[in-house]
Amino acid sequence: MSFKKVIQTSDAPAAIGVYSQAVCVNKTVYLSGQIGLDPNTMQMEESIEAQIHRVFQNLRAVADAADSSLNDVVKLNVYVTDMNNFTKVNEIMTSYFHQPYPARAVVGVAALPRGALVEMDGILCLQD
């Protein structure tokens, strides 16, 4: 039998729609998409670099709330409105993740909520 638990933290932006920040089922945590919103002001970071950092910080806050960390991310999905920012995502990602890196997809999209330049979601596998 599976057990579903909603993960919520004020250290990441409040949901701006009908979704949870994350949901844990058994030992798997599904992280909802995070954009570059500052959780204190709910304002978007301005530059692509600041948005990428904020997205990783928001994902880390939700992982922390699940008694986990970014080290437990096994799959990361990255959505960017400009594929020219692919290199920036890679560069900044190395300050939040270490080898072995999670499996990942990077997808170019036409638009993201609130005019964001980047959004990421992921899957964590919790340790015993």
N, C-alpha and C positions, 0 to 999 in steps of 0.2 A: 504494500500500500504506500502510495506517495504522500508526502506532506508538503503543502504549499504555504510559504511564509512571505509576506510582503516586507521588503526592505525600504526603510525611509530614513533620511537624515536631513537636518537643516544645514549641513555643511556642503550640500550640493543644491542647485536651484530646485525650487518646488516645481512639480509637474505643471506644464502649461496646457494640459489637455487631460483626457481621461485615460491615464496610465499610471503605473507605479514606477518609481525610480529603478527598482529591481524586484525580481521575484525569485525566491529560492525554492527549488523542488529537489528533495533529498539532498544530495551534495553538489548540485549544479545551481549556479546563480546566473540569471539572465539579466544583464544590465541594459536598461533602456538607453536610447540615444541621448547623448549629452552634446549641447552646443556651448559656445563660449560665453555663457551668461555667468556673471558674478553672483554667487548665491546670496550675498548681503544686499546688493542693490537691484538685482534682477536686470541689470543693464549689460548689453553686449560689449565685450572687449572690442577695441577698434581694429588693431592690425591682425593680419593672419597669424603672425607668430604668437601674439598674445592670446588669440582665440585657441590655437592649438594647445598652448600651455594650460589654459583654463579648462579645456575639454579633458585633458589628462588629469588635472587636479580634481575636477568634478567626478570623473570615473573612479579615481583613487578614494575620494570621500565615500562614495557609495560602496565600494569594495570594503573599506574599513568598517562601515556600518553592518556589513555582512560577516564581520569577524574574519576578513580575508585581506588580500592585498593585490596589487597589480601583478605580483609574481604568480598568482594563480589564474591569470587570464590565459585561456587556451585558444580563443578565437576572438579576433578584433575586426570589426567592419568600420571602414573609414569612408566617409562621403565628402567630396570636395566639389565646390562650384567652379573651380579652375584647376585643371590637372597640372598646370605649371607650378602649383603649390605642393606637388607630390614630394619633391626633394626636401622641402621645409618640414613636412610631416615626418619623413625618415630621420632627418637630423635631430629634431626635437624628441622624437620617440626614443632615441637612444639614451636620453636622460631620465626616462621613466621605466624602461624595460632593459633587461640584460639577456644575453643568450642563455638558454635557448629561447628565441623569440616566439610569441604566439603565432598561430596560423592567422593570415590576414587577407582581407580583400580591400582594395581601394577602388571606389566607384566615382566617376564623374557624374554630377547631377545638375539639373538646370537651376534649381533653387532649394533653399532650406528654410526652416521656420525662423522667423524674426530677422531674415536677411543674413543669417549666419553664413560664414565662408567654409565651415567645416563642422561635421557632426560625426560622432563615433558611438558605437554600441559594442557589446562584447558578451562573452560567456566565460564564467569562472568555474573551475572545479575545486571544491573545497578539500583541504587536507583532512586526514583522520586525526 
